[in-house]
Amino acid sequence: MGRRALRKIDPTLDLSGRLRTIDQLPRPWDAAALFGRRVPLEVEVGSGKGLYLRRAAAERPATDFLGIEVAGRYARFAAAGLIKAGLQNALVVHGDALRVFGELLPDLSLAAVHVYFPDPWWKKRHRRRRVMCEAFLRDVERTLVPNGSLHFWTDVAEYFQTALNLIAAHTSLHGPLPTPETPAEHDMDYRTHFERRVRKAGDPVHRAEFRKR
């Protein structure tokens, strides 16, 4: 299921307040330099249109959220959504999440990591490009604080089982913990736009949560 075309962003909108590239992130890492405070930080890998970032930031103002999106047009769209919503506790990074985790994020720096509907890279020769790989999962475990959580959702059963096997083999994260599906209270009451499309099509969503011991 491919991505749909995006609405145009107002060309007069200044995105600089909510959008960064990897090269613009602080080195060494300092979340306070990005958000102006020190509170729990959560990261979403593959933010897409930014629905999760907007909802989570609005519902939990005492937490900061960093969304990482490799596609430039989606990163800009998500940042524009944060600006329009007036949200100061979320930021979008345009770049490769594996680089952000591997090069920048220090140990014990994240309260949660969210990975929702990542690209499954269907062809076997391309599966090495999947974000849910051994190196990334080890970085997730390293960067999570004790009792921090990893949330992974996908509509691809094979990818889900492969990821669960990797987590079991290469980390000591506790899980998978059950994550039941809840009924949508309105037309946009979904974790992401992709979840909305999948559930409206009647297709199953595979969900799991893991906790750092």
Order of alpha helices (4+ residues) and beta strands (2+ residues): beta-alpha-beta-alpha-beta-alpha-beta-beta-alpha-beta-alpha-beta-alpha-beta
